């Protein structure tokens, strides 16, 4: 049985992963995109009882956007922090 984050999922979601991997190229690794698509699929199934492709893609894209925002904020804070420690 497939579990969230294991990359498992119906083949029809492969095109979603490919589109999102291209969209987030240079931001997220392909395995991160695959995990988000898988988690979106499992989440949609659990909450609504179905996982239409458009819903899975919207959920996965939003997860990837949030991850990118958090990573950018961490980098921004790290740069500012290192400047604060300069002599």
ABEGO torsion letter per residue (X at the ends): XBBBGAGBEBAAAAAAAAAAAAAABGABBAAAAAAAAAAAAAAAAAAAGBBBAAAAAAAAAAAAAAAAAAAAAAAAAAAAAAAAABX
